[in-house]
Amino acid sequence: MISDSTVQLGHGSGGQMMKRLIDEVFLDAFEAPELHAGNDAGVAALPGTGRIALSTDTFVVTPHFFPGGDIGRLAVCGTVNDVATSGARVRYLSCGFILEEGFPLDDLRRICQSMAETAREADVAIITGDTKVVNHGSADGVYINTAGVGEVPEGSSLSGAACQPGDVVLVSGTLGDHGIAVMSQREGLAFSTTMESDAAPLNHLIAAVLDASPHVRCFRDPTRGGLASTLNEFAAASNVEIEVDEEAVPVKPEVQAACEMLGYDPLQVANEGKIVAVVPADEAAAALEAMRANRYGADAAIIGRVRDAGESGPCVRVRTPWGSTRILDMLVGEQLPRIC
């Protein structure tokens, strides 16, 4: 149960506090079964037109510009990826801006150009939007909301509740890049190499994996809460145990070093250009090859397997290089606020 009487930063973490907020406030109020499914996009039927996938997200990252991206690229990538995880062909986006009085117009133009370029890369169109301006001091320069809609192919039914014992878990590349890039920029941390965000539209990569592995169980982009939150959500929804091989998880040496210095687990750090996929074992090699053939999947890897939950119930375990295992849980509070 939520013990706080007011909203805390931890309620936006992607971890346990956020899950309780969603379960006990939002899901308690809203009854749509598509929402209660707990996926990144809601899939629903429209009479006479088949099924659509719809998702929305709001971006409040600070700073607005960081190595490898900016709030505009992030806003397009985040929603494109959320819609694409349903197996949908992403078609259209909306964008809503909340601007603080005094925000530089040159920065706004730069953000809009970044959004336009990213939308072209993803082959989607931004077709509607909204603008609000608030008093100076009432916001942090600019917040952006995007919503996206796509067509879901007939017969597609991807869901985090579809994982089965024997399935294989893949990630499309190195973990923790975005969270550490934003944190290092925000805090002025100096490292020997420049850390860049991984923000990228992954709809084409996801489509390639679906072509190669027609029985994909689910996709999820491990944003807030990182891989840990994503896999725990899968385990709970499917009532399974997921075991991760720690040595198989791709993490850049500089990200690993930064996490060790800051006391973070890279498996809990946010990503904005990576996908987690769960596929049947006999399709794992083909799915991996499809990921690696895409520019954003060069470092893709098979990192774990799905097992029976057993008496201990659904959980995520990490097998260490020494042969022992540890429980990988969701974040409890806020690790890196305002990173997306």
C-alpha positions as CSV (number, residue, x, y, z in Angstrom):
1,M,0.0,0.0,0.0
2,I,1.1,3.6,-0.7
3,S,2.2,5.1,2.6
4,D,2.8,8.6,1.4
5,S,0.2,11.3,1.4
6,T,1.8,13.3,-1.4
7,V,3.5,12.4,-4.7
8,Q,7.3,11.7,-4.3
9,L,10.1,11.7,-6.9
10,G,10.2,7.9,-6.3
11,H,6.7,7.6,-7.8
12,G,8.2,8.3,-11.2
13,S,11.2,5.9,-10.9
14,G,9.9,3.0,-12.9
15,G,10.4,0.8,-9.7
16,Q,8.3,-0.4,-6.9
17,M,7.0,3.0,-5.8
18,M,5.8,3.7,-9.3
19,K,4.1,0.3,-9.6
20,R,2.2,0.9,-6.4
21,L,1.1,4.3,-7.6
22,I,-0.1,2.9,-10.9
23,D,-1.9,-0.1,-9.3
24,E,-3.5,1.7,-6.4
25,V,-4.4,5.1,-8.0
26,F,-4.6,4.9,-11.8
27,L,-5.7,1.3,-12.3
28,D,-8.0,1.5,-9.4
29,A,-9.8,4.4,-11.2
30,F,-9.6,3.4,-14.8
31,E,-11.3,0.2,-15.8
32,A,-10.2,-0.5,-19.4
33,P,-8.9,-4.0,-19.8
34,E,-6.4,-2.8,-22.4
35,L,-4.8,-0.6,-19.6
36,H,-4.9,-3.4,-17.0
37,A,-2.9,-5.6,-19.4
38,G,0.2,-3.6,-18.3
39,N,1.9,-3.4,-21.7
40,D,3.6,-0.3,-23.1
41,A,0.8,0.3,-25.6
42,G,-2.9,-0.4,-25.4
43,V,-4.3,-2.5,-28.2
44,A,-7.9,-2.1,-29.1
45,A,-10.3,-2.8,-32.0
46,L,-11.9,-0.1,-34.1
47,P,-15.1,-1.2,-35.9
48,G,-14.4,-1.9,-39.5
49,T,-10.7,-1.0,-39.4
50,G,-9.0,-3.7,-37.4
51,R,-6.9,-3.2,-34.3
52,I,-4.7,-0.2,-33.3
53,A,-2.0,0.3,-30.7
54,L,-2.0,3.6,-28.8
55,S,0.6,4.9,-26.4
56,T,1.4,8.2,-24.8
57,D,4.4,9.5,-22.8
58,T,5.6,12.8,-21.3
59,F,9.2,13.9,-21.2
60,V,10.7,16.1,-18.6
61,V,14.4,15.3,-18.9
62,T,17.0,17.8,-17.7
63,P,19.3,19.0,-19.2
64,H,17.3,19.3,-22.4
65,F,20.4,18.7,-24.6
66,F,22.9,15.9,-23.8
67,P,25.5,13.8,-25.6
68,G,23.7,11.6,-28.1
69,G,20.4,13.4,-28.1
70,D,17.9,15.9,-26.6
71,I,14.4,16.0,-25.3
72,G,13.0,16.2,-28.8
73,R,14.6,13.0,-30.0
74,L,13.8,11.3,-26.8
75,A,10.1,12.2,-27.1
76,V,9.8,10.7,-30.6
77,C,11.8,7.6,-29.8
78,G,10.1,6.9,-26.6
79,T,6.6,6.8,-28.1
80,V,7.6,5.1,-31.4
81,N,9.2,2.3,-29.4
82,D,6.3,1.9,-27.0
83,V,3.8,1.5,-29.9
84,A,6.2,-0.8,-31.8
85,T,6.5,-3.2,-28.8
86,S,2.9,-4.2,-29.4
87,G,4.0,-5.5,-32.9
88,A,2.2,-2.5,-34.5
89,R,3.4,-0.6,-37.5
90,V,3.7,2.9,-36.1
91,R,2.0,5.5,-38.3
92,Y,1.3,8.8,-36.6
93,L,2.4,10.9,-33.6
94,S,1.0,13.9,-31.7
95,C,3.1,16.3,-29.7
96,G,2.1,18.7,-26.9
97,F,4.4,21.3,-25.5
98,I,4.4,23.0,-22.1
99,L,6.7,26.0,-22.4
100,E,7.9,28.2,-19.6
101,E,7.8,31.9,-20.2
102,G,11.4,33.0,-21.2
103,F,12.4,29.7,-22.8
104,P,14.8,30.5,-25.7
105,L,13.1,30.3,-29.1
106,D,16.4,29.1,-30.7
107,D,16.3,26.1,-28.3
108,L,12.7,25.4,-29.2
109,R,13.5,25.4,-32.9
110,R,16.4,23.1,-32.3
111,I,14.2,20.7,-30.4
112,C,11.5,20.7,-33.1
113,Q,14.1,20.1,-35.8
114,S,15.4,17.1,-33.8
115,M,11.9,15.7,-33.5
116,A,11.3,16.1,-37.3
117,E,14.6,14.4,-38.1
118,T,13.8,11.5,-35.8
119,A,10.3,11.1,-37.1
120,R,11.6,10.9,-40.6
121,E,14.1,8.2,-39.5
122,A,11.3,6.2,-38.0
123,D,9.0,6.7,-41.1
124,V,6.2,8.3,-38.9
125,A,4.4,11.6,-39.3
126,I,3.7,14.1,-36.6
127,I,0.2,15.2,-37.5
128,T,-1.2,17.2,-34.6
129,G,-0.1,19.0,-31.5
130,D,-0.8,21.5,-28.7
131,T,1.1,24.3,-27.0
132,K,0.7,25.8,-23.6
133,V,2.8,28.5,-21.9
134,V,3.1,28.8,-18.2
135,N,4.5,31.6,-16.0
136,H,8.2,31.9,-15.5
137,G,9.2,29.6,-12.6
138,S,6.2,27.3,-13.1
139,A,8.1,24.7,-15.2
140,D,11.6,23.8,-16.2
141,G,11.9,25.3,-19.7
142,V,10.0,22.8,-21.7
143,Y,8.0,19.6,-21.2
144,I,6.9,17.5,-24.1
145,N,4.0,15.0,-24.4
146,T,3.8,12.6,-27.4
147,A,1.2,10.1,-28.3
148,G,1.5,7.5,-31.1
149,V,-0.8,5.2,-33.0
150,G,-0.1,2.2,-35.2
151,E,-1.8,-0.7,-37.0
152,V,-1.6,-4.1,-35.3
153,P,-1.4,-7.0,-37.8
154,E,-4.1,-9.6,-37.7
155,G,-3.1,-12.5,-35.4
156,S,-0.5,-10.5,-33.4
157,S,-0.9,-10.8,-29.6
158,L,2.3,-9.8,-27.9
159,S,2.1,-9.5,-24.2
160,G,4.3,-9.5,-21.1
161,A,2.0,-12.2,-19.8
162,A,2.9,-14.6,-22.6
163,C,6.4,-15.8,-21.5
164,Q,6.8,-19.5,-21.1
165,P,9.3,-21.8,-19.4
166,G,12.1,-22.6,-21.9
167,D,11.9,-19.2,-23.7
168,V,15.0,-17.1,-24.3
169,V,15.6,-13.5,-23.3
170,L,17.5,-11.1,-25.6
171,V,18.6,-7.5,-25.4
172,S,19.4,-5.4,-28.4
173,G,22.5,-3.8,-27.1
174,T,24.5,-2.3,-24.2
175,L,22.6,-1.3,-21.1
176,G,22.7,1.9,-19.0
177,D,24.0,4.2,-21.7
178,H,21.2,6.8,-21.5
179,G,20.9,7.1,-17.7
180,I,24.7,7.5,-17.2
181,A,25.0,9.9,-20.1
182,V,22.3,12.2,-18.7
183,M,23.6,11.9,-15.1
184,S,27.2,12.7,-16.1
185,Q,26.1,15.7,-18.1
186,R,23.9,17.0,-15.3
187,E,26.4,16.5,-12.6
188,G,29.4,17.6,-14.6
189,L,31.2,14.3,-14.1
190,A,34.3,13.9,-16.2
191,F,35.2,10.5,-17.7
192,S,38.0,9.5,-20.1
193,T,35.5,8.9,-22.9
194,T,32.3,10.8,-23.7
195,M,29.2,8.9,-22.7
196,E,26.3,9.2,-25.1
197,S,22.6,8.5,-24.8
198,D,21.4,5.5,-26.8
199,A,18.1,7.2,-27.8
200,A,16.9,5.6,-31.0
201,P,13.7,4.7,-32.8
202,L,13.6,0.9,-32.8
203,N,10.4,0.2,-34.8
204,H,12.4,-1.1,-37.8
205,L,14.5,-3.4,-35.6
206,I,11.4,-4.8,-34.0
207,A,9.8,-5.4,-37.4
208,A,12.9,-7.3,-38.5
209,V,12.8,-9.5,-35.3
210,L,9.1,-10.3,-35.9
211,D,9.9,-11.4,-39.5
212,A,12.7,-13.6,-38.2
213,S,10.9,-14.9,-35.1
214,P,7.2,-15.2,-35.8
215,H,6.4,-16.5,-32.3
216,V,7.9,-13.7,-30.3
217,R,6.2,-13.6,-26.9
218,C,6.8,-9.9,-26.1
219,F,9.0,-6.8,-26.4
220,R,9.6,-4.1,-23.9
221,D,11.9,-1.0,-23.9
222,P,13.7,-1.0,-20.5
223,T,13.5,2.7,-19.8
224,R,12.9,3.9,-16.2
225,G,13.9,1.1,-13.8
226,G,16.1,-0.5,-16.5
227,L,16.3,-4.2,-17.3
228,A,15.4,-5.0,-13.7
229,S,11.9,-3.5,-13.9
230,T,11.2,-4.9,-17.3
231,L,12.1,-8.5,-16.4
232,N,10.2,-8.3,-13.0
233,E,7.1,-7.1,-14.9
234,F,7.4,-10.0,-17.3
235,A,8.0,-12.5,-14.5
236,A,5.0,-11.3,-12.5
237,A,2.6,-11.1,-15.5
238,S,3.6,-14.6,-16.7
239,N,4.0,-16.2,-13.3
240,V,7.5,-17.4,-14.2
241,E,11.1,-17.2,-13.0
242,I,13.7,-15.5,-15.3
243,E,17.3,-16.2,-14.9
244,V,19.9,-13.8,-16.3
245,D,23.5,-14.7,-17.0
246,E,25.4,-11.6,-15.7
247,E,28.4,-12.2,-17.9
248,A,26.2,-12.3,-21.0
249,V,24.7,-8.8,-20.4
250,P,26.4,-6.2,-22.6
251,V,27.5,-3.2,-20.7
252,K,30.2,-0.7,-21.9
253,P,33.3,-0.6,-19.7
254,E,32.9,3.1,-19.1
255,V,29.2,2.7,-18.0
256,Q,30.2,-0.2,-15.7
257,A,32.9,2.0,-14.2
258,A,30.6,4.9,-13.7
259,C,28.0,2.7,-12.1
260,E,30.6,1.3,-9.7
261,M,31.7,4.8,-8.8
262,L,28.1,6.1,-8.2
263,G,26.9,2.9,-6.5
264,Y,24.4,2.0,-9.3
265,D,23.5,-1.4,-10.7
266,P,23.6,-1.1,-14.5
267,L,20.7,-3.5,-14.7
268,Q,18.5,-0.9,-13.0
269,V,19.7,2.1,-15.1
270,A,17.4,3.6,-17.8
271,N,17.8,3.0,-21.5
272,E,16.1,4.8,-24.4
273,G,17.3,2.9,-27.4
274,K,17.2,-0.8,-26.4
275,I,14.7,-3.5,-26.6
276,V,14.2,-6.6,-24.5
277,A,12.6,-9.5,-26.3
278,V,11.4,-12.9,-25.1
279,V,11.3,-15.6,-27.8
280,P,10.9,-19.4,-28.1
281,A,14.3,-21.1,-27.8
282,D,14.2,-22.5,-31.4
283,E,13.8,-18.9,-32.7
284,A,16.4,-17.2,-30.6
285,A,19.3,-17.5,-33.0
286,A,17.2,-16.0,-35.8
287,A,16.0,-13.2,-33.6
288,L,19.6,-12.4,-32.5
289,E,20.8,-12.3,-36.1
290,A,18.0,-9.9,-37.0
291,M,18.9,-7.6,-34.2
292,R,22.5,-7.6,-35.1
293,A,21.8,-6.8,-38.7
294,N,20.2,-3.5,-37.6
295,R,22.4,-0.5,-36.9
296,Y,20.9,-0.2,-33.4
297,G,21.4,-3.9,-32.6
298,A,25.1,-4.5,-33.3
299,D,25.7,-5.4,-29.6
300,A,22.6,-7.6,-29.2
301,A,23.0,-10.6,-26.9
302,I,21.1,-13.6,-25.5
303,I,21.1,-12.9,-21.7
304,G,18.9,-15.4,-20.0
305,R,16.1,-18.0,-20.0
306,V,12.6,-18.3,-18.6
307,R,12.0,-21.1,-16.1
308,D,9.1,-22.5,-14.0
309,A,8.4,-20.2,-11.0
310,G,8.3,-23.1,-8.6
311,E,7.4,-22.7,-4.9
312,S,9.3,-19.4,-4.6
313,G,6.9,-17.7,-7.1
314,P,7.7,-15.3,-9.9
315,C,11.1,-13.6,-9.6
316,V,14.3,-12.6,-11.5
317,R,17.6,-14.2,-10.6
318,V,21.0,-13.2,-11.8
319,R,23.7,-15.9,-12.2
320,T,27.0,-14.3,-11.3
321,P,30.4,-15.2,-12.8
322,W,31.2,-17.2,-9.7
323,G,28.2,-19.5,-10.1
324,S,26.0,-18.1,-7.3
325,T,22.7,-16.3,-7.9
326,R,21.2,-13.2,-6.5
327,I,17.7,-11.8,-6.7
328,L,17.3,-8.8,-9.1
329,D,14.5,-6.7,-7.8
330,M,12.9,-3.5,-9.0
331,L,14.1,-0.2,-7.7
332,V,12.6,0.9,-4.4
333,G,12.9,4.6,-4.8
334,E,14.2,7.2,-7.3
335,Q,17.7,6.4,-8.6
336,L,18.1,9.0,-11.4
337,P,15.2,11.6,-11.5
338,R,14.3,13.5,-14.6
339,I,16.2,11.3,-17.2
340,C,13.3,11.0,-19.7
